[in-house]
Amino acid sequence: MRTSRCFISILGVVTASVVFGMVAPCTAQSLKYTIQEIGALQGGSSIGRALGPTGETVGHSGFNHAIGEAFVWLPGQAIQSLGTLPGGEDSKAFGINALGQVVGYSNTRDSLRAFLWTRGRGMKDLGTLPGDVSSKAFGINNAGQVVGSSSGRNGTRAFLWDSGTGMKSLGGLPGIRQSEAIAINSSGQVVGRCSGTLGTFAFLWTAKTGMQSLGTLPGDNSSRALAINDAGQVIGASTGVGRTRAFLYVPSDGMLDLGNLPGGDYSEADALNNAGQVVGASGSALGTRAFLWTREQGMQDLNTLVPSGSGVILSGAFGINDRGQITAFGDVHHDLEHDRKVEFDTGKHSGPTHVFLLTPSIR
């Protein structure tokens, strides 16, 4: 029998500190970071979306968050535009792998299309699922498999693309017509979100089991998965009435609440590495701030881990690699310390935003 809702798993949910045996902050070494601004294309505003294994950063840059071009930045080099597909004026990059392949989407003369960019070959249109008119790509693994969404009159469907078989639908959950794939790991496991009449829910897809719901944190009614590492750990956000909480899903333990920064009632986890370090954004008494979560220290404001007096306000972080490097974004106020209250709207902000590469050092 088909139903009109996602099947929500009943998961044993406990705090991350219990599962991982969190070490008290005074007994663990604190990470500190150097900070480097990576620049911007014409217009001076940029936002980083993903991070490669040695600090390569991709994202979107231009006059604001609405119109600009996808970029790639390599350490020691100038920021480089990836251009657009033919007829387009705007593109955005969301993923990069160890081979330097970049994925995202660009507008064309009449639609949006997922692209795969490679050095020397440029930007390739990945097309759509049969019957659809537009597509977006969000993640790529080192095998060159790409995930995203394809849209048309039948709604939006998650896809998996590879060079051998092209684009295929990942299906859905019982009664679910809308889905979007956001990330893929080295084993080909895919995560994203599916939408039904009762809300939006995080999913995990594998070739063996198909699509399965990850459920929500207790008391919530929707969730979304935004990244997965090679151990199958998943991060994202779970939402209820008046709140959104970052989560870490561990296959053996279910969905764990990562909490939020002091004074905040909102958090979202956006990326993690194979060591289980998580980055994202959290509300706080000082406004929206980028965070780093580790099993030893819990959630920390990244602004307290960079040199003081820099005037940089980090509002969010979208990438962390296995070296522990982080791509974060924010604003520069040379007359401000990091503890000044600053609110920053990543969706509507029209002034210059800045992308930074944070590199860790133990102190």
C-alpha positions in Angstrom: 0.0 0.0 0.0 1.3 3.4 -1.0 1.1 6.3 1.5 1.4 10.1 1.1 4.3 10.5 3.5 8.0 9.6 4.0 8.5 6.6 6.3 10.2 8.1 9.3 12.6 5.8 11.2 12.4 5.6 14.9 16.0 6.2 15.8 17.7 6.0 19.2 18.7 9.6 19.5 21.3 10.7 22.1 23.7 13.5 22.5 26.9 13.5 20.5 29.0 13.8 23.7 27.5 10.5 25.0 28.2 8.6 21.8 31.7 9.8 21.3 32.7 10.2 24.9 33.5 13.9 24.5 36.7 15.0 26.3 36.4 18.1 28.5 37.7 21.2 26.8 40.4 21.7 29.4 42.0 18.3 28.6 42.1 18.6 24.8 44.3 20.6 22.6 42.6 23.6 21.1 42.7 24.2 17.3 43.8 27.6 16.0 43.7 28.8 12.4 45.5 31.1 10.1 43.2 32.9 7.8 43.6 33.9 4.2 41.2 35.8 2.0 41.0 34.2 -1.5 39.6 37.2 -3.4 36.7 37.7 -5.8 35.8 38.2 -9.4 34.5 41.5 -10.9 32.0 43.0 -8.5 34.0 42.1 -5.4 31.5 39.7 -3.6 32.1 36.0 -3.3 30.9 32.9 -1.4 32.7 29.6 -1.1 30.6 26.4 -1.4 33.1 23.5 -1.4 36.7 22.6 -0.6 39.2 20.3 -2.3 41.8 18.1 -0.6 44.6 20.7 -0.6 42.6 23.9 -0.2 41.1 24.3 -3.6 37.9 26.3 -3.2 34.9 26.7 -5.5 31.8 28.9 -5.3 30.1 31.9 -6.8 31.4 35.5 -7.2 30.1 38.7 -8.7 28.2 41.8 -7.7 25.9 40.0 -5.3 24.5 36.5 -4.6 22.0 36.7 -7.4 24.2 37.3 -10.5 27.8 36.2 -11.0 29.9 33.3 -12.1 31.2 30.0 -10.7 34.9 30.2 -9.7 37.7 27.9 -8.7 40.6 29.1 -6.6 43.9 27.2 -6.2 46.4 28.0 -3.4 49.1 30.4 -4.8 47.0 31.3 -7.8 44.4 34.0 -8.7 40.7 33.2 -8.5 39.5 31.9 -11.9 36.0 32.2 -13.5 34.5 29.0 -14.9 32.2 31.0 -17.1 28.7 29.9 -18.0 27.0 27.5 -20.4 26.2 29.0 -23.9 23.6 31.8 -23.6 24.0 32.1 -19.8 24.8 35.0 -17.5 25.0 33.3 -14.1 26.6 30.1 -12.8 27.3 28.6 -9.4 29.8 25.9 -8.3 28.9 23.5 -5.4 31.4 20.6 -5.5 35.0 19.7 -6.4 36.9 16.4 -6.2 40.5 15.4 -5.9 40.9 15.5 -9.7 39.9 19.1 -9.8 36.6 18.4 -11.5 33.9 20.9 -10.5 30.1 20.7 -10.6 27.3 23.2 -10.3 24.7 24.8 -12.5 24.4 27.6 -15.0 21.6 29.3 -16.7 21.3 29.0 -20.5 19.1 30.9 -23.0 16.0 29.1 -21.7 16.7 27.0 -18.6 19.1 26.0 -15.8 21.5 23.1 -16.4 23.8 21.0 -14.3 27.4 21.2 -15.4 30.7 19.3 -15.0 33.8 21.5 -15.5 37.2 20.1 -16.2 40.4 21.9 -16.8 41.2 22.0 -20.6 37.6 21.0 -21.5 35.7 23.6 -19.8 32.0 23.4 -18.8 29.9 20.4 -20.0 26.0 20.4 -19.9 24.9 17.2 -18.1 21.4 17.4 -19.5 18.2 16.4 -17.6 16.2 13.3 -16.8 13.8 12.3 -19.6 10.9 14.8 -19.9 12.5 17.4 -17.7 13.7 20.9 -18.7 16.2 21.9 -16.0 18.8 20.4 -13.7 21.3 21.3 -11.0 24.4 19.5 -9.7 25.6 19.7 -6.1 28.1 17.0 -5.4 30.9 14.9 -7.0 33.1 12.1 -5.8 36.6 11.1 -6.9 35.2 8.6 -9.3 33.5 11.4 -11.2 30.0 10.5 -10.2 27.8 13.5 -9.9 24.5 14.1 -8.0 21.9 16.7 -8.1 18.3 17.3 -9.2 16.3 17.4 -12.4 13.0 19.3 -12.8 10.1 19.4 -15.1 6.3 19.1 -15.2 6.5 16.0 -12.9 8.4 17.9 -10.2 12.0 17.6 -9.0 13.9 14.3 -8.9 17.3 13.4 -7.4 19.7 12.0 -10.0 23.1 10.2 -10.2 25.2 10.9 -13.3 28.4 9.2 -14.5 30.3 9.2 -17.7 29.4 5.6 -18.6 25.7 5.5 -18.0 24.7 9.1 -18.0 21.9 10.5 -15.8 19.5 8.2 -13.8 16.8 8.9 -11.3 17.4 7.7 -7.7 13.7 7.0 -7.2 12.0 8.0 -4.0 10.2 7.0 -0.9 6.6 5.7 -0.8 4.3 8.6 -1.8 7.2 11.0 -2.4 7.4 12.9 -5.7 10.0 15.5 -4.9 13.7 14.8 -4.1 17.1 16.4 -4.4 20.5 14.8 -4.1 23.1 17.0 -2.4 26.3 14.9 -1.8 28.0 11.6 -2.6 30.9 9.8 -0.9 33.6 7.5 -2.4 31.4 4.4 -2.1 28.6 6.0 -4.1 26.3 6.6 -1.1 24.1 9.6 -1.7 22.3 12.0 0.7 19.8 14.7 0.2 16.2 15.6 0.9 12.8 14.3 -0.1 9.5 16.3 0.1 6.0 15.0 0.8 2.7 16.2 2.1 4.0 16.1 5.7 7.3 18.0 5.1 10.8 17.5 3.9 13.1 14.7 5.2 16.7 13.7 4.9 17.5 10.6 2.9 20.3 8.2 2.4 20.5 6.3 -1.0 22.7 3.3 -1.8 22.7 1.1 -4.9 21.7 -1.9 -2.7 18.9 -0.5 -0.6 17.7 2.4 -2.6 16.4 5.5 -0.8 15.7 5.5 2.9 14.6 8.3 5.3 16.9 9.3 8.1 14.0 10.7 10.1 14.3 13.8 12.3 15.5 14.8 15.8 12.9 14.3 18.5 10.0 16.7 18.3 10.9 17.9 14.8 8.9 17.5 11.6 11.4 17.9 8.8 15.1 17.5 8.0 17.6 17.8 5.2 21.0 16.0 4.7 23.8 18.1 3.3 27.0 16.0 3.3 28.3 12.4 3.9 31.8 11.2 4.6 33.4 7.8 3.6 32.4 6.3 7.0 28.7 6.9 6.1 28.3 9.7 8.7 25.8 12.3 7.5 25.2 15.9 8.6 22.5 18.4 8.0 19.7 20.1 9.8 16.5 19.1 11.6 13.6 21.5 11.9 10.6 21.8 14.3 8.3 24.6 15.4 10.5 27.7 15.9 13.8 25.9 15.7 16.4 24.3 13.5 19.2 22.1 14.8 22.4 20.8 13.3 22.6 17.0 13.3 25.2 14.3 12.8 23.8 10.9 11.8 26.0 7.9 12.7 24.9 4.6 11.2 25.3 2.7 14.5 23.7 5.3 16.7 21.2 7.3 14.7 20.7 11.1 14.6 22.6 13.2 17.1 21.8 16.8 18.1 25.0 19.0 17.8 23.4 21.9 19.7 24.1 25.5 19.0 26.4 28.3 20.1 25.5 30.2 23.3 22.5 32.4 22.9 21.4 30.8 19.7 18.3 28.9 18.8 19.4 27.9 15.2 22.2 25.8 13.7 22.9 24.0 10.5 25.7 21.6 9.7 27.0 22.0 6.1 30.1 19.9 5.7 32.2 17.2 7.4 35.5 15.4 6.8 36.5 11.8 7.3 37.7 12.6 10.8 34.2 13.5 11.8 34.9 17.3 12.1 31.8 19.3 11.2 31.4 22.9 10.1 28.3 25.1 9.5 26.5 28.1 10.9 24.8 28.8 14.2 22.8 31.5 15.8 24.5 33.1 18.9 24.2 36.0 21.2 26.5 37.8 18.6 24.4 37.0 15.5 24.9 34.2 13.0 28.4 32.7 13.3 30.5 30.0 11.6 31.1 27.0 13.8 33.5 24.0 14.1 32.2 20.9 15.9 34.6 18.2 17.1 34.0 15.3 19.4 36.6 16.7 21.9 35.4 20.3 22.0 31.8 20.3 20.9 30.6 23.3 19.0 33.0 26.3 18.9 32.6 29.7 17.2 35.2 29.8 14.5 35.7 33.5 15.1 37.4 32.7 18.4 39.8 30.4 16.7 41.3 32.9 14.2 43.7 35.7 15.1 42.0 38.4 17.2 41.9 41.9 15.9 41.6 40.9 12.3 38.1 42.5 11.9 36.9 39.4 10.1 33.4 38.3 11.0 32.8 34.6 9.8 29.1 34.0 9.4 29.2 30.5 7.9 31.3 27.6 6.7 30.5 25.3 3.8 33.6 23.1 3.5 36.2 21.1 5.5 38.8 18.7 4.1 40.8 15.9 5.6 43.7 18.3 6.4 41.2 20.2 8.6 41.2 23.2 6.3 37.9 25.1 6.2 36.3 27.4 3.7 34.3 30.1 5.4 32.6 33.3 4.4 31.8 36.5 6.1 32.5 40.2 6.1 35.5 42.4 6.9 35.2 45.3 9.4 38.7 46.5 10.1 37.5 48.5 13.1 35.8 45.5 14.8 36.8 42.8 17.1 35.3 39.3 16.6 33.0 39.8 19.6 31.0 42.6 18.0 27.4 41.7 17.3 26.9 41.4 13.5 24.0 39.9 11.6 24.5 38.7 8.1 21.9 37.5 5.6 23.5 35.1 3.2 20.4 34.9 1.0 19.7 38.6 0.4 22.9 40.4 1.2 24.0 42.7 -1.7 27.2 44.1 -0.3 30.6 42.4 -0.7 31.0 39.1 1.0 34.4 37.5 1.4 35.6 33.9 1.2 38.4 32.7 3.5 40.6 29.7 3.7 41.3 28.6 7.3 44.3 26.4 7.9 44.7 24.7 11.3 47.7 24.8 13.7 47.9 23.3 17.2 48.7 25.8 20.0 
